[in-house]
Amino acid sequence: MLKQEEKGCIVNTSSQGGITGFPGQAAYIACKHAIIGLTRTASIDYAAQGIRINAVLPGVILTPMAKDIIKRNPAMEEAMVRDIPKGRLGEPYEIAHAVMWLCSPYATFVDGAAISVDGGFTIH
Ligand SMILES: NC(=O)c1ccc[n+]([C@@H]2O[C@H](COP(=O)([O-])OP(=O)(O)OC[C@H]3O[C@@H](n4cnc5c(N)ncnc54)[C@H](O)[C@@H]3O)[C@@H](O)[C@H]2O)c1
């Protein structure tokens, strides 16, 4: 973007695990926390050049990755849904919509944010 003298918008993918812990997943959780730190720092570094940098924090979303986990352990879906106030898992388009909003003219003052899209999971 800088090379082409363009303004722009970057959206990093963290996770609900970026602001919570999860047993046995230290490396994944550490990476997802780090993505938020990277987002915040980079957003400061590039704000003056007109590049906005934000992060989305998906909850459990029915992508091939999550479907595969559920397929191997069907009881897990019920357990996961129990902790989501919205009462269901998320759909990929619901993350896409958040990303589209962050990149849209409606979010021009949103910078360095970590936006949870998790059906309320991280309210607890
Ligand atoms: N699905 C969830 O419940 C969930 C929850 C929180 C965060 N996330 C995050 O969302 C992101 C996407 O997860 P997903 O559920 O869609 O996973 P997924 O496994 O369903 O899809 C990942 C995609 O990334 C591609 N990919 C993998 N390595 C790549 C590489 N080096 N270069 C280019 N493409 C590559 C794969 O081919 C695949 O299409 C991940 O960062 C994941 O941590 C997912």
The ligand as a Tripos MOL2 file, in Angstrom:
@<TRIPOS>MOLECULE
LIG
   44    48     1     0     0
SMALL
NO_CHARGES

@<TRIPOS>ATOM
      1 N1        -13.4750  -21.6070   12.5650 N.am      1 LIG1
      2 C1        -13.4220  -21.1270   13.7770 C.2       1 LIG1
      3 O1        -14.2100  -21.5140   14.6610 O.2       1 LIG1
      4 C2        -12.3850  -20.0640   14.1420 C.ar      1 LIG1
      5 C3        -12.5070  -19.4290   15.3860 C.ar      1 LIG1
      6 C4        -11.6120  -18.4460   15.7050 C.ar      1 LIG1
      7 C5        -10.6060  -18.0850   14.8260 C.ar      1 LIG1
      8 N2        -10.5030  -18.7320   13.6240 N.ar      1 LIG1
      9 C6         -9.4220  -18.3260   12.7450 C.3       1 LIG1
     10 O2         -9.8990  -18.0560   11.4530 O.3       1 LIG1
     11 C7         -8.8670  -18.3460   10.4900 C.3       1 LIG1
     12 C8         -9.4380  -19.2490    9.4230 C.3       1 LIG1
     13 O3         -9.8840  -20.4290   10.0640 O.3       1 LIG1
     14 P1        -10.8950  -21.4350    9.3600 P.3       1 LIG1
     15 O4        -11.8020  -21.9320   10.4230 O.co2     1 LIG1
     16 O5        -11.4770  -20.7900    8.1390 O.co2     1 LIG1
     17 O6         -9.8760  -22.5820    9.0020 O.3       1 LIG1
     18 P2         -9.9380  -23.6320    7.7900 P.3       1 LIG1
     19 O7         -8.9190  -24.6570    8.1400 O.co2     1 LIG1
     20 O8        -11.3330  -24.0490    7.5480 O.co2     1 LIG1
     21 O9         -9.4480  -22.7740    6.5510 O.3       1 LIG1
     22 C9         -8.1400  -22.2520    6.5270 C.3       1 LIG1
     23 C10        -7.7950  -21.9250    5.0950 C.3       1 LIG1
     24 O10        -6.4860  -21.3550    5.0750 O.3       1 LIG1
     25 C11        -5.7590  -21.9440    4.0080 C.3       1 LIG1
     26 N3         -4.3380  -21.8710    4.3650 N.ar      1 LIG1
     27 C12        -3.6780  -22.5600    5.3070 C.ar      1 LIG1
     28 N4         -2.3790  -22.2360    5.3180 N.ar      1 LIG1
     29 C13        -2.2110  -21.3120    4.3470 C.ar      1 LIG1
     30 C14        -1.0980  -20.5890    3.8680 C.ar      1 LIG1
     31 N5          0.1100  -20.7490    4.3830 N.pl3     1 LIG1
     32 N6         -1.2850  -19.7090    2.8540 N.ar      1 LIG1
     33 C15        -2.5020  -19.5130    2.3330 C.ar      1 LIG1
     34 N7         -3.6130  -20.1710    2.7490 N.ar      1 LIG1
     35 C16        -3.4610  -21.0570    3.7350 C.ar      1 LIG1
     36 C17        -6.2860  -23.3610    3.9350 C.3       1 LIG1
     37 O11        -6.0540  -23.9120    2.6630 O.3       1 LIG1
     38 C18        -7.7890  -23.1540    4.1890 C.3       1 LIG1
     39 O12        -8.4870  -22.8410    3.0110 O.3       1 LIG1
     40 C19        -7.7090  -18.9480   11.2910 C.3       1 LIG1
     41 O13        -6.7730  -17.9240   11.5500 O.3       1 LIG1
     42 C20        -8.3680  -19.4150   12.5790 C.3       1 LIG1
     43 O14        -7.4660  -19.4280   13.6640 O.3       1 LIG1
     44 C21       -11.3840  -19.6980   13.2640 C.ar      1 LIG1
@<TRIPOS>BOND
     1     1     2 1
     2     2     3 2
     3     2     4 1
     4     4     5 ar
     5     4    44 ar
     6     5     6 ar
     7     6     7 ar
     8     7     8 ar
     9     8     9 1
    10     8    44 ar
    11     9    10 1
    12     9    42 1
    13    10    11 1
    14    11    12 1
    15    11    40 1
    16    12    13 1
    17    13    14 1
    18    14    15 2
    19    14    16 1
    20    14    17 1
    21    17    18 1
    22    18    19 2
    23    18    20 1
    24    18    21 1
    25    21    22 1
    26    22    23 1
    27    23    24 1
    28    23    38 1
    29    24    25 1
    30    25    26 1
    31    25    36 1
    32    26    27 ar
    33    26    35 ar
    34    27    28 ar
    35    28    29 ar
    36    29    30 ar
    37    29    35 ar
    38    30    31 1
    39    30    32 ar
    40    32    33 ar
    41    33    34 ar
    42    34    35 ar
    43    36    37 1
    44    36    38 1
    45    38    39 1
    46    40    41 1
    47    40    42 1
    48    42    43 1
@<TRIPOS>SUBSTRUCTURE
     1 LIG1         1 GROUP 0 **** ****
